[in-house]
Amino acid sequence: MLRAVNSISYNPPSKLTTATFSPGSTETILSSVLIPASTVIPYDLLGIQVRVVKVPSESSLFGLTTVKIRIGPTISTSETQVAILQTTTASQDLIQMNRRLSIQNITTDTKVFSTSTSQRSDHAFESTTSISSLAIDWTVANYIIVSATSSSSSEVLNCGYIVTDLLPSISPS
């Protein structure tokens, strides 16, 4: 439960995969965490922190890697994209991303730092980027999904963790 301990939950992934990629490989799901239905309400802030690691003992060649965070009611690469990060050097072996979602309406409007800009964190906000508005239905159970692709001929990745934190809204009196 997200509201359990000081609004921070170190959720164990429901699916943990160490994935080996080949050139031109399709997007592969590495991990997911369930967010129960009706966990958030309007004006809550939901933080997501993800860490993906290239496994050096198993990766002979490091390639450029693209990691995505998605949210949706199924564990699928077709769910709503919340964030993307593309590595700029092949030797980058630790990939970490942070995003904070602002729930404006529990079925039609969740704000997030641009979903198509490759940034590690929304703390690195630049004036050239924008805020995206996503239609995520928080009245149903959703998964936070971490997926990846790689340009390497032999890349091994795993998702070390997904951390979520919830800053509940303060109800007006």
Secondary structure, DSSP 8 states (H G I E B T S, - for coil): -TTSBTTEE----SEE--EEE-TT---EEEEEEEE-TT---TT-EEEEEEEEEE-TTT-SS---EEEEEEEESSSSTTSEEEEEEE-SSTT--EEEEEEEEEEEETTTEEEEE-TTSB-SBGGG--TT--EEEE---TTS-EEEEEEEEE-SSSEEEEEEEEEEEEE------
